[in-house]
Amino acid sequence: MKCPYCQHEATDVINTRPTYHQTQIWRRRRCVSCRSLFTTYERLDLGFLKVVKKAGQKERYSRAKVYSGIYKAFLSVDNKEKTVDEITSQIEANLLELKQKEISSKDIARTVLRTLKSTHPSAFLRYLAYNRNINGEDQLKKELNKY
């Protein structure tokens, strides 16, 4: 790990611990050369996970896509970024538990909906409407009955 201050390549880890949902490792480091302290986060790269889209094409999993979809569901939440980041990490932990190399985009959406339903009901409704392109009350009732 390079020091962000002096670019020296040797650093010592002086403290380490898992973060929320055990999906990251927080590390406090000290540069061997300039003695500056800095923090790093180590996160599993889910790039090995392939997402199968509706039309059948496959693409690499993108945390940014999941995060942005959830972010749109949180209109007026204080500290929105922290909440959305925690929920995204929770969803990624759920996806890892499936132990699959490929997952459909529908399965990811279902995982997001289950998580939001139990944690933030109003965001659940907005995500459901956004994700399913719901245009009427009857269609909304039909989708809600699924969950």
Biotite code that builds the C-alpha atoms (Angstrom):
import biotite.structure as struc

atoms = struc.array([
    struc.Atom([0.000, 0.000, 0.000], chain_id="A", res_id=1, res_name="MET", atom_name="CA", element="C"),
    struc.Atom([1.474, 3.336, -1.038], chain_id="A", res_id=2, res_name="LYS", atom_name="CA", element="C"),
    struc.Atom([1.421, 6.254, 1.369], chain_id="A", res_id=3, res_name="CYS", atom_name="CA", element="C"),
    struc.Atom([-0.969, 8.907, 0.008], chain_id="A", res_id=4, res_name="PRO", atom_name="CA", element="C"),
    struc.Atom([1.322, 11.657, 1.316], chain_id="A", res_id=5, res_name="TYR", atom_name="CA", element="C"),
    struc.Atom([4.845, 10.695, 0.259], chain_id="A", res_id=6, res_name="CYS", atom_name="CA", element="C"),
    struc.Atom([4.128, 7.742, -2.110], chain_id="A", res_id=7, res_name="GLN", atom_name="CA", element="C"),
    struc.Atom([6.496, 5.470, -0.163], chain_id="A", res_id=8, res_name="HIS", atom_name="CA", element="C"),
    struc.Atom([5.535, 1.820, -0.692], chain_id="A", res_id=9, res_name="GLU", atom_name="CA", element="C"),
    struc.Atom([6.089, 0.508, 2.832], chain_id="A", res_id=10, res_name="ALA", atom_name="CA", element="C"),
    struc.Atom([3.384, 0.980, 5.468], chain_id="A", res_id=11, res_name="THR", atom_name="CA", element="C"),
    struc.Atom([2.597, -0.707, 8.772], chain_id="A", res_id=12, res_name="ASP", atom_name="CA", element="C"),
    struc.Atom([-0.907, -1.746, 9.768], chain_id="A", res_id=13, res_name="VAL", atom_name="CA", element="C"),
    struc.Atom([-1.431, -0.530, 13.323], chain_id="A", res_id=14, res_name="ILE", atom_name="CA", element="C"),
    struc.Atom([-5.113, -1.392, 13.762], chain_id="A", res_id=15, res_name="ASN", atom_name="CA", element="C"),
    struc.Atom([-7.613, -3.501, 11.848], chain_id="A", res_id=16, res_name="THR", atom_name="CA", element="C"),
    struc.Atom([-11.248, -4.523, 12.315], chain_id="A", res_id=17, res_name="ARG", atom_name="CA", element="C"),
    struc.Atom([-14.255, -5.663, 10.315], chain_id="A", res_id=18, res_name="PRO", atom_name="CA", element="C"),
    struc.Atom([-16.915, -3.115, 9.427], chain_id="A", res_id=19, res_name="THR", atom_name="CA", element="C"),
    struc.Atom([-20.699, -3.276, 9.366], chain_id="A", res_id=20, res_name="TYR", atom_name="CA", element="C"),
    struc.Atom([-22.054, -6.589, 7.991], chain_id="A", res_id=21, res_name="HIS", atom_name="CA", element="C"),
    struc.Atom([-18.499, -7.950, 7.900], chain_id="A", res_id=22, res_name="GLN", atom_name="CA", element="C"),
    struc.Atom([-18.162, -6.947, 4.227], chain_id="A", res_id=23, res_name="THR", atom_name="CA", element="C"),
    struc.Atom([-15.113, -4.699, 4.637], chain_id="A", res_id=24, res_name="GLN", atom_name="CA", element="C"),
    struc.Atom([-11.922, -4.547, 6.647], chain_id="A", res_id=25, res_name="ILE", atom_name="CA", element="C"),
    struc.Atom([-11.006, -1.179, 8.124], chain_id="A", res_id=26, res_name="TRP", atom_name="CA", element="C"),
    struc.Atom([-7.258, -0.645, 8.540], chain_id="A", res_id=27, res_name="ARG", atom_name="CA", element="C"),
    struc.Atom([-5.307, 2.163, 10.181], chain_id="A", res_id=28, res_name="ARG", atom_name="CA", element="C"),
    struc.Atom([-1.867, 2.437, 8.592], chain_id="A", res_id=29, res_name="ARG", atom_name="CA", element="C"),
    struc.Atom([1.344, 4.356, 9.277], chain_id="A", res_id=30, res_name="ARG", atom_name="CA", element="C"),
    struc.Atom([3.904, 5.184, 6.601], chain_id="A", res_id=31, res_name="CYS", atom_name="CA", element="C"),
    struc.Atom([7.353, 3.819, 7.388], chain_id="A", res_id=32, res_name="VAL", atom_name="CA", element="C"),
    struc.Atom([8.996, 6.817, 5.729], chain_id="A", res_id=33, res_name="SER", atom_name="CA", element="C"),
    struc.Atom([7.032, 9.958, 6.723], chain_id="A", res_id=34, res_name="CYS", atom_name="CA", element="C"),
    struc.Atom([5.160, 8.427, 9.729], chain_id="A", res_id=35, res_name="ARG", atom_name="CA", element="C"),
    struc.Atom([1.801, 9.801, 8.501], chain_id="A", res_id=36, res_name="SER", atom_name="CA", element="C"),
    struc.Atom([-1.369, 7.979, 9.494], chain_id="A", res_id=37, res_name="LEU", atom_name="CA", element="C"),
    struc.Atom([-4.134, 7.083, 7.058], chain_id="A", res_id=38, res_name="PHE", atom_name="CA", element="C"),
    struc.Atom([-7.116, 4.752, 6.820], chain_id="A", res_id=39, res_name="THR", atom_name="CA", element="C"),
    struc.Atom([-7.902, 2.161, 4.173], chain_id="A", res_id=40, res_name="THR", atom_name="CA", element="C"),
    struc.Atom([-10.887, -0.077, 3.549], chain_id="A", res_id=41, res_name="TYR", atom_name="CA", element="C"),
    struc.Atom([-10.489, -3.499, 2.048], chain_id="A", res_id=42, res_name="GLU", atom_name="CA", element="C"),
    struc.Atom([-13.588, -4.797, 0.267], chain_id="A", res_id=43, res_name="ARG", atom_name="CA", element="C"),
    struc.Atom([-14.187, -7.982, -1.627], chain_id="A", res_id=44, res_name="LEU", atom_name="CA", element="C"),
    struc.Atom([-14.398, -7.358, -5.362], chain_id="A", res_id=45, res_name="ASP", atom_name="CA", element="C"),
    struc.Atom([-17.603, -8.932, -6.618], chain_id="A", res_id=46, res_name="LEU", atom_name="CA", element="C"),
    struc.Atom([-16.448, -8.538, -10.212], chain_id="A", res_id=47, res_name="GLY", atom_name="CA", element="C"),
    struc.Atom([-16.363, -12.330, -10.484], chain_id="A", res_id=48, res_name="PHE", atom_name="CA", element="C"),
    struc.Atom([-20.159, -12.308, -10.174], chain_id="A", res_id=49, res_name="LEU", atom_name="CA", element="C"),
    struc.Atom([-21.928, -12.184, -13.531], chain_id="A", res_id=50, res_name="LYS", atom_name="CA", element="C"),
    struc.Atom([-25.357, -10.592, -13.777], chain_id="A", res_id=51, res_name="VAL", atom_name="CA", element="C"),
    struc.Atom([-27.710, -12.126, -16.334], chain_id="A", res_id=52, res_name="VAL", atom_name="CA", element="C"),
    struc.Atom([-29.918, -9.387, -17.764], chain_id="A", res_id=53, res_name="LYS", atom_name="CA", element="C"),
    struc.Atom([-33.516, -9.809, -19.014], chain_id="A", res_id=54, res_name="LYS", atom_name="CA", element="C"),
    struc.Atom([-32.427, -10.248, -22.638], chain_id="A", res_id=55, res_name="ALA", atom_name="CA", element="C"),
    struc.Atom([-29.850, -12.888, -21.626], chain_id="A", res_id=56, res_name="GLY", atom_name="CA", element="C"),
    struc.Atom([-26.657, -10.868, -21.951], chain_id="A", res_id=57, res_name="GLN", atom_name="CA", element="C"),
    struc.Atom([-24.167, -11.095, -19.095], chain_id="A", res_id=58, res_name="LYS", atom_name="CA", element="C"),
    struc.Atom([-22.197, -8.319, -17.455], chain_id="A", res_id=59, res_name="GLU", atom_name="CA", element="C"),
    struc.Atom([-19.970, -7.936, -14.429], chain_id="A", res_id=60, res_name="ARG", atom_name="CA", element="C"),
    struc.Atom([-21.669, -7.119, -11.144], chain_id="A", res_id=61, res_name="TYR", atom_name="CA", element="C"),
    struc.Atom([-21.559, -3.398, -10.383], chain_id="A", res_id=62, res_name="SER", atom_name="CA", element="C"),
    struc.Atom([-21.902, -2.103, -6.829], chain_id="A", res_id=63, res_name="ARG", atom_name="CA", element="C"),
    struc.Atom([-22.466, 1.357, -8.300], chain_id="A", res_id=64, res_name="ALA", atom_name="CA", element="C"),
    struc.Atom([-25.602, 0.204, -10.150], chain_id="A", res_id=65, res_name="LYS", atom_name="CA", element="C"),
    struc.Atom([-27.102, -1.403, -7.057], chain_id="A", res_id=66, res_name="VAL", atom_name="CA", element="C"),
    struc.Atom([-26.169, 1.636, -4.954], chain_id="A", res_id=67, res_name="TYR", atom_name="CA", element="C"),
    struc.Atom([-27.680, 4.127, -7.416], chain_id="A", res_id=68, res_name="SER", atom_name="CA", element="C"),
    struc.Atom([-30.925, 2.162, -7.665], chain_id="A", res_id=69, res_name="GLY", atom_name="CA", element="C"),
    struc.Atom([-31.295, 2.156, -3.902], chain_id="A", res_id=70, res_name="ILE", atom_name="CA", element="C"),
    struc.Atom([-30.205, 5.792, -3.653], chain_id="A", res_id=71, res_name="TYR", atom_name="CA", element="C"),
    struc.Atom([-33.111, 6.859, -5.874], chain_id="A", res_id=72, res_name="LYS", atom_name="CA", element="C"),
    struc.Atom([-35.538, 5.193, -3.439], chain_id="A", res_id=73, res_name="ALA", atom_name="CA", element="C"),
    struc.Atom([-34.354, 7.380, -0.554], chain_id="A", res_id=74, res_name="PHE", atom_name="CA", element="C"),
    struc.Atom([-35.802, 10.795, -1.338], chain_id="A", res_id=75, res_name="LEU", atom_name="CA", element="C"),
    struc.Atom([-35.655, 12.640, 1.958], chain_id="A", res_id=76, res_name="SER", atom_name="CA", element="C"),
    struc.Atom([-33.606, 10.595, 4.401], chain_id="A", res_id=77, res_name="VAL", atom_name="CA", element="C"),
    struc.Atom([-31.042, 12.278, 6.615], chain_id="A", res_id=78, res_name="ASP", atom_name="CA", element="C"),
    struc.Atom([-27.536, 10.873, 6.177], chain_id="A", res_id=79, res_name="ASN", atom_name="CA", element="C"),
    struc.Atom([-28.759, 9.121, 3.030], chain_id="A", res_id=80, res_name="LYS", atom_name="CA", element="C"),
    struc.Atom([-25.300, 8.118, 1.774], chain_id="A", res_id=81, res_name="GLU", atom_name="CA", element="C"),
    struc.Atom([-24.437, 6.174, 4.940], chain_id="A", res_id=82, res_name="LYS", atom_name="CA", element="C"),
    struc.Atom([-27.821, 4.423, 4.975], chain_id="A", res_id=83, res_name="THR", atom_name="CA", element="C"),
    struc.Atom([-27.648, 3.473, 1.300], chain_id="A", res_id=84, res_name="VAL", atom_name="CA", element="C"),
    struc.Atom([-24.044, 2.273, 1.668], chain_id="A", res_id=85, res_name="ASP", atom_name="CA", element="C"),
    struc.Atom([-24.996, 0.060, 4.625], chain_id="A", res_id=86, res_name="GLU", atom_name="CA", element="C"),
    struc.Atom([-27.983, -1.405, 2.771], chain_id="A", res_id=87, res_name="ILE", atom_name="CA", element="C"),
    struc.Atom([-25.857, -2.030, -0.330], chain_id="A", res_id=88, res_name="THR", atom_name="CA", element="C"),
    struc.Atom([-23.285, -3.845, 1.817], chain_id="A", res_id=89, res_name="SER", atom_name="CA", element="C"),
    struc.Atom([-26.048, -5.908, 3.408], chain_id="A", res_id=90, res_name="GLN", atom_name="CA", element="C"),
    struc.Atom([-27.379, -6.861, -0.038], chain_id="A", res_id=91, res_name="ILE", atom_name="CA", element="C"),
    struc.Atom([-23.897, -7.822, -1.228], chain_id="A", res_id=92, res_name="GLU", atom_name="CA", element="C"),
    struc.Atom([-23.500, -10.050, 1.834], chain_id="A", res_id=93, res_name="ALA", atom_name="CA", element="C"),
    struc.Atom([-26.816, -11.707, 0.940], chain_id="A", res_id=94, res_name="ASN", atom_name="CA", element="C"),
    struc.Atom([-25.657, -12.202, -2.653], chain_id="A", res_id=95, res_name="LEU", atom_name="CA", element="C"),
    struc.Atom([-22.405, -13.793, -1.467], chain_id="A", res_id=96, res_name="LEU", atom_name="CA", element="C"),
    struc.Atom([-24.355, -16.231, 0.704], chain_id="A", res_id=97, res_name="GLU", atom_name="CA", element="C"),
    struc.Atom([-25.977, -17.589, -2.468], chain_id="A", res_id=98, res_name="LEU", atom_name="CA", element="C"),
    struc.Atom([-22.524, -18.879, -3.542], chain_id="A", res_id=99, res_name="LYS", atom_name="CA", element="C"),
    struc.Atom([-23.301, -18.459, -7.238], chain_id="A", res_id=100, res_name="GLN", atom_name="CA", element="C"),
    struc.Atom([-21.118, -17.200, -10.069], chain_id="A", res_id=101, res_name="LYS", atom_name="CA", element="C"),
    struc.Atom([-24.127, -15.953, -12.030], chain_id="A", res_id=102, res_name="GLU", atom_name="CA", element="C"),
    struc.Atom([-27.264, -14.247, -10.782], chain_id="A", res_id=103, res_name="ILE", atom_name="CA", element="C"),
    struc.Atom([-30.181, -12.730, -12.634], chain_id="A", res_id=104, res_name="SER", atom_name="CA", element="C"),
    struc.Atom([-30.909, -9.038, -12.382], chain_id="A", res_id=105, res_name="SER", atom_name="CA", element="C"),
    struc.Atom([-34.404, -10.053, -11.193], chain_id="A", res_id=106, res_name="LYS", atom_name="CA", element="C"),
    struc.Atom([-32.882, -11.958, -8.265], chain_id="A", res_id=107, res_name="ASP", atom_name="CA", element="C"),
    struc.Atom([-30.827, -8.909, -7.316], chain_id="A", res_id=108, res_name="ILE", atom_name="CA", element="C"),
    struc.Atom([-33.970, -6.735, -7.454], chain_id="A", res_id=109, res_name="ALA", atom_name="CA", element="C"),
    struc.Atom([-35.844, -9.263, -5.271], chain_id="A", res_id=110, res_name="ARG", atom_name="CA", element="C"),
    struc.Atom([-33.005, -9.209, -2.729], chain_id="A", res_id=111, res_name="THR", atom_name="CA", element="C"),
    struc.Atom([-33.086, -5.404, -2.672], chain_id="A", res_id=112, res_name="VAL", atom_name="CA", element="C"),
    struc.Atom([-36.876, -5.395, -2.249], chain_id="A", res_id=113, res_name="LEU", atom_name="CA", element="C"),
    struc.Atom([-36.805, -7.931, 0.615], chain_id="A", res_id=114, res_name="ARG", atom_name="CA", element="C"),
    struc.Atom([-34.109, -5.931, 2.384], chain_id="A", res_id=115, res_name="THR", atom_name="CA", element="C"),
    struc.Atom([-35.874, -2.586, 1.938], chain_id="A", res_id=116, res_name="LEU", atom_name="CA", element="C"),
    struc.Atom([-39.240, -4.015, 2.971], chain_id="A", res_id=117, res_name="LYS", atom_name="CA", element="C"),
    struc.Atom([-37.855, -5.049, 6.348], chain_id="A", res_id=118, res_name="SER", atom_name="CA", element="C"),
    struc.Atom([-35.702, -1.953, 6.925], chain_id="A", res_id=119, res_name="THR", atom_name="CA", element="C"),
    struc.Atom([-37.273, 1.057, 5.125], chain_id="A", res_id=120, res_name="HIS", atom_name="CA", element="C"),
    struc.Atom([-40.884, 0.504, 3.950], chain_id="A", res_id=121, res_name="PRO", atom_name="CA", element="C"),
    struc.Atom([-41.203, 3.873, 2.200], chain_id="A", res_id=122, res_name="SER", atom_name="CA", element="C"),
    struc.Atom([-37.990, 3.257, 0.235], chain_id="A", res_id=123, res_name="ALA", atom_name="CA", element="C"),
    struc.Atom([-39.330, -0.228, -0.548], chain_id="A", res_id=124, res_name="PHE", atom_name="CA", element="C"),
    struc.Atom([-42.414, 1.282, -2.187], chain_id="A", res_id=125, res_name="LEU", atom_name="CA", element="C"),
    struc.Atom([-40.391, 3.802, -4.199], chain_id="A", res_id=126, res_name="ARG", atom_name="CA", element="C"),
    struc.Atom([-37.907, 1.125, -5.334], chain_id="A", res_id=127, res_name="TYR", atom_name="CA", element="C"),
    struc.Atom([-40.748, -1.202, -6.288], chain_id="A", res_id=128, res_name="LEU", atom_name="CA", element="C"),
    struc.Atom([-42.448, 1.496, -8.366], chain_id="A", res_id=129, res_name="ALA", atom_name="CA", element="C"),
    struc.Atom([-39.142, 2.537, -9.945], chain_id="A", res_id=130, res_name="TYR", atom_name="CA", element="C"),
    struc.Atom([-37.923, -1.004, -10.629], chain_id="A", res_id=131, res_name="ASN", atom_name="CA", element="C"),
    struc.Atom([-41.177, -2.392, -11.974], chain_id="A", res_id=132, res_name="ARG", atom_name="CA", element="C"),
    struc.Atom([-42.302, 0.694, -13.918], chain_id="A", res_id=133, res_name="ASN", atom_name="CA", element="C"),
    struc.Atom([-45.658, 0.677, -12.145], chain_id="A", res_id=134, res_name="ILE", atom_name="CA", element="C"),
    struc.Atom([-48.193, 2.995, -13.744], chain_id="A", res_id=135, res_name="ASN", atom_name="CA", element="C"),
    struc.Atom([-51.465, 2.323, -11.939], chain_id="A", res_id=136, res_name="GLY", atom_name="CA", element="C"),
    struc.Atom([-53.017, 1.396, -8.623], chain_id="A", res_id=137, res_name="GLU", atom_name="CA", element="C"),
    struc.Atom([-54.050, -2.083, -9.823], chain_id="A", res_id=138, res_name="ASP", atom_name="CA", element="C"),
    struc.Atom([-50.532, -2.861, -10.990], chain_id="A", res_id=139, res_name="GLN", atom_name="CA", element="C"),
    struc.Atom([-49.138, -1.599, -7.664], chain_id="A", res_id=140, res_name="LEU", atom_name="CA", element="C"),
    struc.Atom([-51.511, -3.851, -5.693], chain_id="A", res_id=141, res_name="LYS", atom_name="CA", element="C"),
    struc.Atom([-50.541, -6.836, -7.823], chain_id="A", res_id=142, res_name="LYS", atom_name="CA", element="C"),
    struc.Atom([-46.811, -6.218, -7.220], chain_id="A", res_id=143, res_name="GLU", atom_name="CA", element="C"),
    struc.Atom([-47.326, -5.612, -3.485], chain_id="A", res_id=144, res_name="LEU", atom_name="CA", element="C"),
    struc.Atom([-49.106, -8.952, -3.164], chain_id="A", res_id=145, res_name="ASN", atom_name="CA", element="C"),
    struc.Atom([-45.930, -10.647, -4.404], chain_id="A", res_id=146, res_name="LYS", atom_name="CA", element="C"),
    struc.Atom([-44.009, -9.250, -1.443], chain_id="A", res_id=147, res_name="TYR", atom_name="CA", element="C"),
])
